[in-house]
Amino acid sequence: MQVVDVGHTVNREQCLGQRGRLHAFWGVLAEHRHTIAGAHAWGANGDLRPGDKYLQANPYFHTFGYKAGILPSVLFGTTMVPLAVFSPDAAMRMIDEHNITVFPGAPTVFQTILDNPARSGHDLSSLRLVVTGATVVPVVLFGWTGTFTLAPAAFGTE
């Protein structure tokens, strides 16, 4: 039996090159040490803590769901609350019913919640951290900071 080492490759992430073409044969090789360090940095920067209830609408097969969802929850002891299929109504209902404190997603996720006429019927005040990025973040989202921190994340391109 081979022992797993921090320097062993844990997964290969597919990525798009600067011309938008999939690097099917290359991808990014991620080692255990980098995966855990990245998940720890994400959780530390978000001040994740054991009392947090973390709504996870990002798919677990995607690097964001895995490295910014499952792993930080395990490392920091947050309660994972999975949302299998995103809809603004389902997300608002879960935030309200489960007192969700952490919710990451693409800007479109939060724009659909802001634009939803049913929003006023849900208590979203338990949110303390909303993380968005991966594309242009509309200015209107920066005004939606009632009782929580909007933490835009930046992702570079080649």
C-alpha positions in Angstrom: 0.0 0.0 0.0 1.4 3.4 -1.0 1.3 6.2 1.6 -0.3 9.4 0.5 2.2 12.3 0.6 1.4 16.0 0.6 3.3 16.3 -2.6 1.2 13.7 -4.5 -1.2 14.9 -7.1 -4.8 15.0 -5.8 -6.6 16.0 -9.0 -6.2 17.5 -12.4 -8.3 20.6 -13.0 -9.3 21.4 -16.5 -8.9 25.0 -17.5 -9.3 27.3 -20.4 -6.3 28.9 -22.1 -6.1 32.6 -23.1 -8.0 31.9 -26.3 -10.8 30.1 -24.5 -9.8 26.6 -25.7 -9.9 23.8 -23.2 -6.5 22.4 -22.3 -7.8 18.8 -22.5 -4.5 17.1 -22.1 -2.9 19.4 -19.6 -5.0 21.1 -17.1 -3.6 22.1 -13.7 -2.1 19.4 -11.5 -3.0 20.1 -7.9 -1.1 18.5 -5.0 -2.6 17.7 -1.6 -0.6 20.5 0.1 -1.8 23.2 -2.3 -5.4 22.0 -2.2 -5.5 22.1 1.6 -3.6 25.4 1.8 -6.0 27.0 -0.6 -9.0 25.7 1.2 -7.6 26.9 4.5 -6.8 30.3 3.2 -10.3 30.6 1.8 -11.8 29.7 5.2 -9.5 31.9 7.2 -10.1 34.9 5.0 -13.8 34.3 5.3 -13.5 33.9 9.1 -15.3 30.6 8.9 -16.2 29.1 12.3 -17.9 26.1 13.8 -21.2 28.0 14.3 -21.5 28.9 10.6 -24.2 27.3 8.4 -22.7 27.3 4.9 -25.2 27.2 2.0 -23.5 25.3 -0.8 -25.2 25.7 -4.2 -22.0 25.1 -6.1 -21.6 21.6 -7.6 -19.2 19.4 -5.7 -17.7 18.0 -8.9 -16.5 21.6 -9.7 -13.3 22.9 -8.1 -15.2 25.7 -6.4 -17.7 23.4 -4.7 -14.9 21.1 -3.6 -12.1 23.5 -2.6 -14.3 26.4 -1.4 -17.2 24.3 -0.1 -16.5 20.8 1.2 -12.8 21.3 2.3 -13.2 24.6 4.2 -16.3 23.2 5.9 -14.3 20.2 7.1 -11.3 22.3 8.1 -13.2 24.9 10.0 -16.1 22.8 11.3 -19.0 24.6 9.6 -22.3 23.0 8.9 -22.7 22.2 5.2 -26.1 22.9 3.9 -26.2 21.6 0.3 -28.6 23.0 -2.3 -28.6 20.5 -5.2 -30.3 22.7 -7.8 -30.1 26.5 -7.4 -33.1 28.7 -7.7 -33.5 32.0 -6.0 -36.7 30.8 -4.2 -35.0 27.7 -2.9 -31.9 29.6 -1.8 -33.9 32.3 0.0 -36.1 29.6 1.7 -33.0 27.8 2.9 -31.3 31.0 4.2 -34.5 31.8 6.1 -35.3 28.3 7.4 -31.7 27.3 8.3 -30.3 30.7 9.4 -27.5 30.4 6.8 -24.5 32.6 7.6 -22.2 31.9 4.6 -23.2 31.8 1.0 -20.8 31.9 -2.0 -21.8 32.1 -5.6 -21.4 33.8 -9.0 -22.8 37.4 -9.3 -25.8 36.1 -11.2 -26.9 34.1 -8.2 -27.1 37.2 -6.1 -28.6 39.3 -8.8 -31.5 36.9 -9.2 -32.1 37.1 -5.4 -32.0 40.9 -5.5 -34.5 41.0 -8.4 -36.8 38.4 -7.0 -40.2 39.9 -6.0 -40.5 37.3 -3.1 -37.3 38.5 -1.4 -39.1 40.7 1.1 -41.0 37.6 2.3 -37.8 35.9 3.5 -35.5 36.8 6.4 -32.0 36.9 5.0 -30.5 38.7 8.0 -28.6 35.7 9.2 -26.1 36.1 6.3 -22.8 37.5 7.5 -20.6 36.5 4.5 -21.5 36.4 0.8 -18.7 35.7 -1.5 -18.8 36.4 -5.3 -16.5 36.6 -8.2 -15.4 34.6 -11.2 -16.7 37.3 -13.5 -17.6 41.0 -13.5 -19.3 41.9 -10.3 -22.2 44.4 -10.9 -21.9 47.6 -8.8 -25.5 47.0 -7.5 -24.3 44.0 -5.5 -22.0 46.2 -3.4 -25.0 48.1 -2.1 -26.6 44.9 -0.8 -24.6 44.7 2.4 -27.2 45.0 5.2 -25.9 42.8 7.9 -23.2 40.8 6.1 -20.0 41.4 4.3 -19.9 41.1 0.5 -16.4 39.6 -0.3 -15.7 39.8 -4.0 -13.2 37.3 -5.1 -11.0 37.9 -8.2 -9.9 35.2 -10.6 -7.2 36.1 -13.1 -6.9 35.2 -16.7 -3.8 34.2 -18.7 
